[in-house]
Amino acid sequence: MDNRLIREALAFDMNQSKIEHQQLHSLLNLEQCLIYEDVIQSVRNQKGQFYFVYGPGGTGKTFLYKTIIARLHSERIIVLTVAYSAVGDGTVPEKMKEGEDEATWIEIPERFLIKSWESPIKQIVKETYPNFTTRQRDDEYLKERAILTPRNDDADAINAYMFKKLGGDFITYNSVVEVCKDSTDTLDQHNQYPVEFLNTLNLSDMPPHAL
Ligand SMILES: Nc1ncnc2c1ncn2[C@@H]1O[C@H](COP(=O)(O)OP(=O)(O)OP(=O)(O)O)[C@@H](O)[C@H]1O
């Protein structure tokens, strides 16, 4: 198996997970049990369902997730937790600051810290894509890494930075953007949306005007 991500995702001890699952499962309360059964059935039958577990702080959501994960790991099933970094899934211990009576802080593990940088994007790209100039045509290298960001404008800025590092000729593809005149009730409505304005729109699920 030569995919680093799959290797890492399978780097758990099945027997240890079995023991952990027995302990956790025996403690589940009724509500946790109902959700647990539903999720396990969904995975077993490959239904591909989404679940949203809601509950006030400290009511056992993480406990439930840990039980589900232990069960799936005991069957050698890959589980990708959103907090894959272990930040926020309970693995990194919470800390309490002086004068506080509840632990609500965590210390970000050393390996996630970028300690010196001139530009954050430059440094993140450097850490994620070492030797990008020479390896940009290496499919395996590209498959194993990605930079995730919740905001489109950050994604655009990172893309723009990385495009400059790509070799070869550049071609720009522009989208055709105009209001369809037949789709408006008012005859001159399309005049209110000049093409120059439409070209600046950056909508989610839509590529930008210039690629
Ligand atoms: N069924 C259970 N039996 C024993 N202990 C439990 C059970 N469910 C939860 N706990 C314990 O209760 C505490 C709070 O649970 P947990 O951290 O899972 O809550 P949470 O809903 O994820 O909280 P938050 O929203 O604040 O992250 C933990 O110490 C957990 O081990």
The ligand as an SDF file (V2000), in Angstrom:
LIG
                    3D

 31 33  0  0  0  0  0  0  0  0999 V2000
  -22.3310    7.2300   28.4890 N   0  0  0  0  0  0  0  0  0  0  0  0
  -21.3440    7.7730   29.2090 C   0  0  0  0  0  0  0  0  0  0  0  0
  -20.8520    7.1270   30.2820 N   0  0  0  0  0  0  0  0  0  0  0  0
  -19.8590    7.6460   31.0110 C   0  0  0  0  0  0  0  0  0  0  0  0
  -19.2920    8.8480   30.7940 N   0  0  0  0  0  0  0  0  0  0  0  0
  -19.7560    9.5350   29.7520 C   0  0  0  0  0  0  0  0  0  0  0  0
  -20.7990    9.0560   28.8960 C   0  0  0  0  0  0  0  0  0  0  0  0
  -21.0460    9.9850   27.9480 N   0  0  0  0  0  0  0  0  0  0  0  0
  -20.1740   10.9910   28.1900 C   0  0  0  0  0  0  0  0  0  0  0  0
  -19.4120   10.7300   29.2620 N   0  0  0  0  0  0  0  0  0  0  0  0
  -18.3670   11.5840   29.8520 C   0  0  0  0  0  0  0  0  0  0  0  0
  -18.9380   12.8780   30.0310 O   0  0  0  0  0  0  0  0  0  0  0  0
  -17.9840   13.8770   29.7420 C   0  0  0  0  0  0  0  0  0  0  0  0
  -18.5210   14.8140   28.6570 C   0  0  0  0  0  0  0  0  0  0  0  0
  -18.7410   14.0360   27.4720 O   0  0  0  0  0  0  0  0  0  0  0  0
  -18.2580   14.5100   26.0210 P   0  0  0  0  0  0  0  0  0  0  0  0
  -16.9040   15.1100   26.0880 O   0  0  0  0  0  0  0  0  0  0  0  0
  -18.4660   13.3360   25.1240 O   0  0  0  0  0  0  0  0  0  0  0  0
  -19.3430   15.6360   25.7650 O   0  0  0  0  0  0  0  0  0  0  0  0
  -19.5630   16.5430   24.4590 P   0  0  0  0  0  0  0  0  0  0  0  0
  -21.0320   16.5460   24.2170 O   0  0  0  0  0  0  0  0  0  0  0  0
  -18.6980   16.0820   23.3500 O   0  0  0  0  0  0  0  0  0  0  0  0
  -19.0870   17.9510   25.0160 O   0  0  0  0  0  0  0  0  0  0  0  0
  -18.6330   19.2860   24.1950 P   0  0  0  0  0  0  0  0  0  0  0  0
  -19.8140   19.6900   23.3470 O   0  0  0  0  0  0  0  0  0  0  0  0
  -18.3580   20.2740   25.2910 O   0  0  0  0  0  0  0  0  0  0  0  0
  -17.4180   18.9020   23.4030 O   0  0  0  0  0  0  0  0  0  0  0  0
  -16.7070   13.1760   29.3480 C   0  0  0  0  0  0  0  0  0  0  0  0
  -15.8660   13.0810   30.4800 O   0  0  0  0  0  0  0  0  0  0  0  0
  -17.1800   11.7930   28.9230 C   0  0  0  0  0  0  0  0  0  0  0  0
  -16.1850   10.8140   29.1340 O   0  0  0  0  0  0  0  0  0  0  0  0
  1  2  1  0
  2  3  1  0
  2  7  2  0
  3  4  2  0
  4  5  1  0
  5  6  2  0
  6  7  1  0
  6 10  1  0
  7  8  1  0
  8  9  2  0
  9 10  1  0
 10 11  1  0
 11 12  1  0
 11 30  1  0
 12 13  1  0
 13 14  1  0
 13 28  1  0
 14 15  1  0
 15 16  1  0
 16 17  2  0
 16 18  1  0
 16 19  1  0
 19 20  1  0
 20 21  2  0
 20 22  1  0
 20 23  1  0
 23 24  1  0
 24 25  2  0
 24 26  1  0
 24 27  1  0
 28 29  1  0
 28 30  1  0
 30 31  1  0
M  END
$$$$
